[in-house]
């Protein structure tokens, strides 16, 4: 049951606009929240009367959370570092537009470049969108370079300047532009961040913690499936030995006392190889089903 909208019982959420928007809306859907997302709207609707949403670019999200424009938001760790924002990091949410792996900001040069290490860039020019982080990186390496902000098409500038620092998830863009990685500047995943004043409010803190639990549960379930089957009692030991579950499977009695129902959660990638083995071991009536959330 939700409460009516009022200033006290209202949590303002910043949703990242751009490449993360669709995957964020999907994550909320699997967590049980429906967001009415449109590329033209900056104020999407959500089916919880105690929540309101506004969309910002991920690059500026942490500044708006810090200043209290929104109570909480989702953005990359990279942009929290770039803006040096004073916010509460509630949890890591390892999801993105392409993979569940961390995104990497890498230092890259053309494949034909003579540059082999960070030190070889002494006195050079480096282009990037992540200017402040890159400046700190080179300062820590004690290498003197000029870091310039890139307004886009950063890969092209690798052949105009000395190097670039670019974001990559799969490395496909670097390979497509014939670039070679010579160092890693930062690894980044999405974080749920909160304004410090909002975190000090008991109602908002509890609402945020509940929401974080649901979102983490949705991520935990993303690459897993439920597996259920019937097993004759004499075959039970052989079937259970095949299951890769960290915990013992659930075994339930059936109306037919000669059989039991076995249920377990496992990685989706294991399903296709495991099912034929289970069938050969005596399992029948095998059912697999997707999971929305796994709450530890």
Order of alpha helices (4+ residues) and beta strands (2+ residues): beta-alpha-beta-beta-beta-alpha-beta-alpha-beta-beta-beta-alpha-beta-alpha-beta-alpha-beta-beta-alpha-alpha-beta-alpha-beta-beta-alpha-beta
